[in-house]
Amino acid sequence: MTAGDQDAASAFVRRYQARVYGLALTVVGTPAVAEEVAQDTFLKAWQHASTYDARRGRVATWLLTIARNTAVDAVRYRHEEPMDPDVLVAVLTPRTPPGTDTEAAITLRELLAGLPPEQARPIVQMAFQGLTAREIAVRQEIPLGTVKTRVRRGLRRLREGLEVRDG
């Protein structure tokens, strides 16, 4: 695809189109906008294919990161209310059919589902809606420090559950 091979690009789109569209739909909540986000995602991937570095992660991770960022931008630019974080938590936490996700992704979903809602909600808002702690505090009408504490505690529990160690 980096060399401009259209057949490679077509195969790439066919392979990842469902995942990209699904993520976009989860974030933006509107099928028409999700289609636009998916199209923009593949266009960006085509334009920036030379920037992909296999040493930094799988191509699916790279592409889904582009999709997530594009979807968050679409929500911000539309100035509409993004999907309710509680709904996002519910969508993200069910088990998927065997073989469709990595063990780590399934474990992360299970850990996210196990967090208290007051910790899961701001983590989802930050990760999938691109909100800052300050924006979350304003929307939930709670102190900024409370949001930061909830995020910190939730992330600590996720790290412990995933057995992530510093250093």
N, C-alpha and C positions, 0 to 999 in steps of 0.2 A: 504494500500500500504506500510505503514511503516513496517508492520509485514512480508512483502515479499509476499503478496497475489497477484498472477499473474492475477487472474480474476479482482481484483480491479485495477491493473495497466492497463489492457486492456480496462476496462471501462473508466478509466481516459484519456487514449490516444484518444479513440473514441470521448469523450466529447470535448476535447480541440484541437484536431489535426488541424482543419481548422483555428482556430484563431492563433495558433502558426506558422503554415506554412504561413499564410497571413502576419503576422508581419515580419517573416523572409524574405519573398519575397520582401516586401516593403523596407527593409533595404539593402539586398544584391543585389536585382535586377536580380538574375539568378535562374530559377527554380531548377536546379540541386543542387546548393549551398544551396538554401532555404530548400530543402529536407534534406540535411546533417545537417543543423542547427537545424531543427525540431527534427531530430533523436537524436542529441547531447543534445538538450534541455530535451527531455523526459528521456534520460539516466541519465542526471544530476539530474532531479527531482526524479527519482527512487533511485539514490544513496544517495540523501540528503533529502529524504522525512521526516526523523526524525527532520530536522531543521525547518520545517514549523511550524509557530506559528500563530494560528487563531486569537489571540489577536492583531496581527500586521497588519492584512489585509486578504482579500479574497484569496482563493487558486488561482484563475485566475490571480490576480495581481502578486502573488509570481511567478507563472509559466511564465507569460508574461515578467516579469523582467529578469528571467533566459534566456528566448528566446531573448530578446533585447540585453542583454550582450553577449550572444553567437554569435548573428548575427554581432554585432559591432566587436567582436574579429575576426570573419571570414573575414570581410572586411579589417581589419587592416593587418591580416596575409597574405591575398592574394595580398596585395600591388597594388590593382586596385583602380581606381577612384570609390568611392561610388556613389549612385544615386544622381542626381542633387537635392539640397535642395528645389529648386522651385517646382520640380516634387513631392517631398515628401510633401510639404505644400499642393499641390493640391490634393494628394491622401488622406491626413489626414483630409481635411476640408469638403468634401461633407457629407451631411446627410446620415446616414445609415438607413436601414429599421427599423421601429418601433420595439422596444423590443430587439434589438441586442446590444444596448449600454445603459449605464446609462445616466441619465440626465446630470450629471456632465461631462461625456466624450463628449456628444454632445455639451454642452455649451463651453467646452474647445476648441473643433474643430472650433466652430463658432467664438470664440474670437481670435483664432490663424489666422483664415481667415481674420479677421478684422484688424489685425496688418499691418502696412506698411511693404512691402517686406524686407526692410533693417533691420527691427527688427525681423521678423519671420524667415528669412533665418538663422541667426546665432543660434537662439534658436533650430531650427530643426537640424542644423549641430551638435550642442552639444548633444542634446537628442538622436538622432537616428543614428548619425555617429560617436559619441564618440570623436569629435574633441575638442581641447582646443581653448581658445580664441586666443592664439598665432598662432596656425595652421590656424585658420580662417583668421586672419589678413594677413598671408603670402599668402594664396590662393586668397584672394580678393584684395591683394595689397593695403591695407589700414592700418592706424596706429592701434596698439593694443588697445590704449585708446578708439578709435572710436568703435571697436568691443565691448568692455566692456560696453560702454555707451549704445549702441544699445540693448545689451542683458538686461542690467539693466532696461532700459525704457520699453522694451517689456514684461519682467517678471512683472514689476510693473502694466502694463495695464492688463495682464492676472490675476494677483492677485486681482486687483480692480474689474474686471469683474466677477470673481468667489466669490467676497466678502470675501476674506481671510483676517483675522485680526490677527496680532501678539498678543501673550499673551493670 
